[in-house]
Amino acid sequence: MLRQGKKLGTAIIGGVVVLAGIVMIPYPGPGWLVVFAGLAILSTEFKFASKALEYLKKKYDAWKIWLVKQPKIIQFLFLAFTGLVVLVTIWLLNTFGIIDDLLGLHQDWVHSPILGK
């Protein structure tokens, strides 16, 4: 019973860490690192996670090599797209709207259509 509890706990914690990492992937920061950490947690109890971790590490390394070999314009476009994803997320979470309210600028267009006024 203790063994099953450990396995269940590992599955829950590892799964949550992997999901959090997947959410973080498009943003600057440790998205892939968190995914790899979650898979490492899962791999302590599940063989599939070890295989997935090894596979994803190879694919991630290949992708990094591919991106470095691309022309500077492709690298710039990738960076610009990443920045756009971050800005849209910040806008949708109404961060710009909160700043607008704090500064009293009264710019309605910066407020999120989802979480805004």
N, C-alpha and C positions, 0 to 999 in steps of 0.2 A: 504494500500500500504506500509506503514511504517512497519507493522508487517511482511509482506512478505519479505521485504528487510532485516529485522533482521534475519529472518529464513534462507534466502539465504546466508547471511554473516556468520552465525553460521555454516551452512553446509560446506561452502568453507573452513573456518578457521579450523573447527574441522576435516574435511576430510584431509586437508594438514598435520595437526599435527599427525593424525593416520597413514597416509602413511609414514611420516618421521620416526615415531616410529617403524613401521614394517621394514623399511630399517635398522634401528639401532639394531634390536633384536639380530642378531648373534654376535654383537660386544660388548666388555666390556663397560659398561656404562648404561645409563638410557633408553635403548630401550623400555622395557615394561612400565616403568614409563611414557614415552612420549605417548605410545599407550593409556594407562589409562587416561592420561590428555586429549587427543583428544576425547576419548569417553565421558569423563566428560563434555567437551565443547558441544559435540553433544547432550548429554542427557538433556541439558537445553531446547532444542527445539524438540527433537525426542525421543519417547518412546522406540523405538527399541534399541537405543544407551544405555539407562539405563539397559535394559535387557542384552544386550551384555556385558556391563561393569561388571555387577554382575556375569554373567556366566564366563567371562574370569578371573576375580579375583579368583573365586573358582578353576578353572582349574590350574591357575598359582600357587596358594598355594598348591594344591595337587601335582603338579609336583615338587615343591621345597621339599616337604616332601618325595616324592619318591626318589629324587636324594640323599638326606641326608642318607636315609636308604640303599643305594646301597653300595657294597664293594668299598674300596678305589681305586681299579684299574678302576672301571667304572667311578668314580668321576674324576680320573686322565685323563682317555681317553676323557671324556667330556671336560675337561679343555684344553687338548691338541688339540682337534678338534676346539675349539673356537679360540685358539691361531693360528692355521693353517689358519682358515678363515680370521683372521685379517692380517696375513702376506701376504697371497695371494692377498687380497684387496689392501694392501699398495704397493705391487709389481705391480699389474695391473694399479694402479693409477700413476705409475712411480716415486714414492717417493724415492725409492732406487736409481733409475737412476739420479734423480736430485742431490742427495747427492754425487753420484759417479762423476757427472760433476763438482760439486763445489770443491770436493777434488782432482780432476784430477787423479783418480785411473785407468780409462780406462778399466773397467770391463763390457764388453758388456752384459754379462748374467744377470746383475742386472736391465737392462732396460726393461720396459714393452713391451710385443709384441703388445700391443694396442696403448699405448701413448708414447712409446719410440722413439728413434732417427728416 
